[in-house]
Amino acid sequence: MSYFSETDGYSGSDLTALAKDAAMGPVRELRIEELKQLSVNRIRPVSRKDFEQSLKKIRASVSPQTLEKYIRWNSTFGDCSS
């Protein structure tokens, strides 16, 4: 699975929500007692599986048609410095 194809059409806000949800994956595995005495050493690193699970919940919030309108607007009125 390629992350790019899985997130095609996601806005910056959608990607932020995806990353935040994936980052919570390791914390969700801990019991309440462990959370009360949270130690960074006891939290595993974020993994690809965390992102795969988050992709099941976090979806693109902008339709492809709306995204195309933004792209056209940006090419006409957007930043011309590049």
KAMO-V507133 format. One record per residue. RES is the residue in three letters. PHI is phi in whole degrees, 0 to 359 (* if undefined). Layout:
res = (RES,RES)
phi = (PHI,PHI)
This chain:
res = (MET,SER,TYR,PHE,SER,GLU,THR,ASP,GLY,TYR,SER,GLY,SER,ASP,LEU,THR,ALA,LEU,ALA,LYS,ASP,ALA,ALA,MET,GLY,PRO,VAL,ARG,GLU,LEU,ARG,ILE,GLU,GLU,LEU,LYS,GLN,LEU,SER,VAL,ASN,ARG,ILE,ARG,PRO,VAL,SER,ARG,LYS,ASP,PHE,GLU,GLN,SER,LEU,LYS,LYS,ILE,ARG,ALA,SER,VAL,SER,PRO,GLN,THR,LEU,GLU,LYS,TYR,ILE,ARG,TRP,ASN,SER,THR,PHE,GLY,ASP,CYS,SER,SER)
phi = (*,258,297,300,291,289,248,301,92,285,278,301,294,297,294,297,298,298,296,296,295,296,296,279,309,298,289,298,283,278,281,303,298,290,293,295,243,302,236,303,295,269,263,286,293,293,238,301,299,299,293,298,294,292,297,285,254,264,244,298,261,241,289,302,294,294,300,297,298,296,295,296,300,296,291,273,244,284,300,255,284,261)
